[in-house]
Amino acid sequence: MNFKKLMASAMVCTFALTGCASNTATTSEDKDTFVVGMECGYAPFNWQTSEKTDTSVKLGKAGYADGYDVQVAKKIAKKLGKKLVIKKTAWDGLIPALEGDEIDAIIAGMTKDKDREEGADFTTPYYDSKGMIMIVRKDSEEAGYTDIQQFTGKNIVGQKATNYDSVIDQIKGVNHVTPKATYPEMVLALQQHEVDGITAEMAVAKGVVEANPDLAVVQFADGHGFDCDTTVSIALKEGSRDSKFFKKVQKALDSISDEEREEMMEYAVEHQPTED
C-alpha cells in the first residue's frame, strides 16, 4: 500500500471511529431511564428499607428506596415517560455524581445556595419545611427554650455540608460541634449527651421525635429563630437550564399540585422507619 492510500485508509478509520463515538453518546433527554441520586438516609425525604411498599423503588440488591423524594421522582419519571432508577449516593457525592453524568438529577431534600449553584441548575422548590427548629432531649432545660440565643455556650451539631450546619453560627457564643456525616449520627450524639441540640426542619423533626420519645422539638418565637431557607429543589446538570430535558422536568414538577405535595409528605412522615 503506497503512502497516499495509507493516509486515506487512516482518515476513513478516524471518521468511522468519530462517527461511532457520536452515535453512542447519550444525554439525559435520550435515555429511557431517569436516574436520580439521593442518600437514602434522610427520612421523611428519603430512606432505605428491606420492605417493598406502594411508594418504594428497588435499589438493586440493597433493598428499596422510599420516602417523599421517591414519590416526587416517580411522578416526574412517569411524566417523562422514563423508567425511574434510584442511585444511593453519599450526600457529599451527589453534586460530583451529577457532574460526572452518573445521575440525571438530585432529588434529596437539597436546598439551593450559591455554592451548589456553581455545580448544578435548580428547579423551583418542590417542598418548603417553613423554618429551621431544634431537637433536644425531652428532659433537658433546653426543651423550654424559645430563642436560639438561649443556646449560647451549648454544644450544637448539624449535618456536614448542609444548612443544618451553617445556621448554627447564628447563635452567639455557641459551641459549634464538628458536623456529622449523616442525620442518624446527629440523633445518636444527642441521645448520648455528646451535644445539647441538633438542628432540623419540622418535617424531619416530627419523624425523629415519633421514633425517639426521649427527644422533643423546640420551636422558636417569631423573630427569635434561625434565618434560613428551608425550601428544597431538584438539581440538574450545570448549564442545562435552557435544555429540553430541564424544561420537561420543570413542567413535570409543576404538574404536581400543592395539595398532592402535602399529602405525599404526610404519607412519608406516617410511614417512615420508626428506628434507624
C-alpha positions in Angstrom: 0.0 0.0 0.0 1.5 3.4 -1.0 1.6 6.4 1.3 -1.5 8.2 -0.2 -3.6 5.0 0.2 -2.3 4.5 3.7 -3.3 8.1 4.7 -6.7 7.7 3.1 -7.3 4.5 4.9 -6.3 6.1 8.2 -8.7 9.0 7.6 -11.5 6.6 6.9 -10.8 4.8 10.2 -10.7 8.1 12.0 -14.0 9.2 10.6 -15.6 5.9 11.4 -14.4 6.0 15.0 -15.6 9.5 15.4 -19.0 8.6 14.0 -19.2 5.6 16.4 -18.4 7.9 19.3 -21.0 10.4 18.5 -23.6 7.8 17.9 -23.1 6.1 21.2 -23.1 9.4 23.2 -26.4 9.8 25.1 -27.9 12.6 27.1 -30.5 12.6 29.9 -33.0 13.5 27.2 -32.2 10.5 25.0 -32.1 7.8 27.7 -35.1 5.7 28.6 -34.2 5.9 32.3 -34.4 8.7 34.8 -31.5 8.2 37.2 -32.0 10.0 40.5 -29.4 10.4 43.3 -30.3 10.5 47.0 -28.6 9.4 50.2 -31.4 7.2 51.3 -30.9 8.1 54.9 -32.8 11.4 55.5 -36.4 10.5 56.5 -39.1 11.5 55.7 -37.5 12.8 52.5 -35.7 9.5 51.7 -34.7 6.3 53.3 -33.6 2.7 52.7 -35.8 -0.2 53.6 -36.0 -4.0 53.1 -39.7 -3.8 52.6 -41.5 -3.2 49.3 -44.3 -0.7 49.5 -46.6 1.1 47.1 -44.2 4.0 47.0 -40.8 2.3 47.1 -38.4 1.8 44.3 -35.9 -1.1 44.0 -32.3 -0.4 45.0 -30.6 -3.2 43.1 -29.7 -5.9 45.7 -29.8 -3.4 48.5 -33.5 -3.4 49.2 -35.7 -0.4 48.4 -35.6 3.4 48.5 -38.7 5.1 49.9 -39.9 8.5 51.1 -41.2 11.8 49.9 -38.3 12.3 47.4 -39.0 8.9 45.9 -42.7 9.8 45.4 -41.8 13.0 43.7 -39.2 11.2 41.5 -41.8 8.6 40.5 -44.3 11.2 39.4 -41.7 13.1 37.3 -40.3 9.9 35.7 -43.9 8.9 34.7 -44.4 12.4 33.1 -41.1 12.0 31.3 -42.1 8.5 30.1 -39.0 7.0 31.6 -38.1 4.2 34.0 -37.1 5.5 37.4 -33.7 4.4 38.8 -32.7 5.4 42.3 -28.9 5.5 42.9 -28.0 5.6 46.6 -25.2 8.2 46.9 -23.5 9.8 49.9 -24.5 13.4 50.5 -21.1 14.8 49.6 -21.0 12.7 46.4 -24.3 14.0 45.0 -23.1 17.0 43.1 -20.0 15.2 41.8 -22.2 12.3 40.6 -24.3 14.8 38.7 -21.3 16.5 37.2 -19.9 13.1 36.2 -23.2 12.0 34.4 -23.6 9.2 36.9 -27.1 10.5 37.7 -29.6 12.7 35.8 -31.0 14.6 38.8 -30.6 15.0 42.6 -33.9 14.8 44.5 -32.7 14.6 48.0 -34.1 17.3 50.2 -31.4 19.7 48.8 -31.7 23.4 49.3 -30.1 25.5 46.5 -27.4 28.0 47.6 -24.6 29.9 45.9 -22.0 27.2 46.3 -24.3 24.4 44.9 -25.5 26.6 42.0 -21.9 26.6 40.8 -22.2 22.9 40.2 -25.9 22.4 39.3 -29.0 24.1 37.9 -32.0 24.0 40.2 -35.7 23.8 39.5 -38.3 25.7 41.5 -38.8 24.3 45.1 -40.8 21.1 45.5 -41.3 21.5 49.2 -40.9 24.0 52.0 -40.4 23.0 55.6 -41.1 26.6 56.7 -38.4 27.1 59.1 -35.5 25.6 61.0 -36.0 24.4 64.5 -34.0 22.4 67.1 -34.3 18.9 68.6 -33.3 18.4 72.2 -33.6 15.8 74.9 -37.1 15.9 76.4 -36.0 16.1 80.0 -33.4 18.9 79.4 -33.7 22.6 80.3 -33.3 23.3 76.6 -36.8 21.8 75.9 -38.3 25.0 77.3 -36.2 27.5 75.2 -38.0 29.9 72.9 -35.0 31.8 71.4 -31.9 30.5 69.6 -29.7 32.8 71.6 -30.6 30.8 74.8 -28.3 28.1 73.3 -25.3 30.3 73.9 -22.5 28.1 75.3 -24.4 24.9 74.4 -23.0 22.1 72.2 -24.9 22.1 68.9 -24.3 19.9 65.9 -25.5 19.8 62.3 -25.1 17.7 59.2 -22.0 18.3 57.2 -22.3 20.5 54.1 -25.9 21.4 54.8 -27.9 24.4 56.1 -28.3 22.3 59.3 -24.6 23.1 60.0 -24.2 26.6 58.6 -27.1 28.1 60.6 -25.6 27.1 64.0 -23.2 30.1 63.9 -26.3 32.4 64.1 -26.2 31.6 67.8 -23.8 33.9 69.6 -21.2 32.1 71.7 -22.4 28.6 70.7 -20.0 25.6 70.8 -20.3 24.6 67.2 -19.5 20.9 67.3 -17.8 19.3 64.3 -20.7 18.3 61.9 -21.8 14.7 61.4 -21.9 13.0 58.0 -25.5 11.7 58.5 -28.6 12.6 60.4 -28.8 9.4 62.4 -25.3 10.2 63.7 -26.6 13.5 64.9 -29.5 11.9 66.8 -27.2 9.4 68.4 -24.9 12.2 69.6 -27.8 13.9 71.2 -29.1 10.8 73.0 -25.6 10.0 74.2 -25.3 13.6 75.7 -22.4 14.5 73.4 -24.4 17.5 72.3 -27.3 19.6 73.7 -29.2 20.1 70.5 -29.4 19.2 66.8 -30.8 21.4 64.0 -33.7 20.2 62.0 -36.6 21.0 59.7 -40.1 20.3 61.1 -40.8 17.6 58.5 -37.7 15.7 59.7 -38.2 16.5 63.4 -41.7 15.0 63.5 -40.4 11.6 62.5 -37.3 11.8 64.7 -39.4 12.6 67.8 -42.0 10.0 67.0 -39.3 7.3 66.7 -37.5 8.6 69.8 -39.9 9.6 72.7 -36.9 10.8 74.7 -36.5 13.7 72.4 -38.5 16.9 71.9 -38.9 19.7 69.3 -38.0 23.3 70.2 -40.0 25.9 68.2 -38.8 29.4 68.5 -40.9 32.6 69.0 -41.4 34.8 65.9 -38.3 36.8 65.2 -36.2 34.7 67.6 -35.4 31.7 65.4 -32.9 30.9 62.6 -32.8 32.9 59.4 -32.7 30.1 56.9 -34.1 29.0 53.6 -35.8 25.6 54.1 -37.1 25.1 50.6 -35.8 22.1 48.6 -35.4 21.8 44.9 -34.4 19.3 42.2 -30.8 19.7 41.0 -30.0 19.1 37.3 -26.7 19.3 35.5 -25.0 22.7 35.4 -25.7 24.6 32.2 -28.8 22.6 31.4 -31.4 25.3 32.3 -32.2 26.0 28.7 -32.3 22.4 27.6 -35.4 20.4 26.7 -34.7 18.0 29.5 -34.6 20.7 32.2 -37.8 22.2 30.9 -39.5 18.8 30.8 -38.5 18.1 34.4 -39.7 21.5 35.5 -43.0 21.1 33.6 -43.5 17.6 35.3 -42.8 19.2 38.7 -45.2 22.0 38.0 -47.9 19.4 37.4 -47.8 18.2 41.0 -50.2 20.4 42.9 -49.6 21.8 46.4 -52.2 19.6 47.8 -50.5 16.5 46.3 -47.2 17.6 47.8 -48.7 18.0 51.3 -50.4 14.6 51.0 -47.2 12.9 49.9 -45.3 14.4 52.8 -48.0 13.4 55.3 -47.8 9.9 54.0 -44.0 9.8 54.1 -44.0 11.1 57.8 -46.5 8.4 58.7 -44.7 5.6 57.0 -41.0 6.5 57.7 -38.9 4.0 59.7 -39.5 4.1 63.4 -35.9 3.4 64.2 -32.5 3.7 62.4 
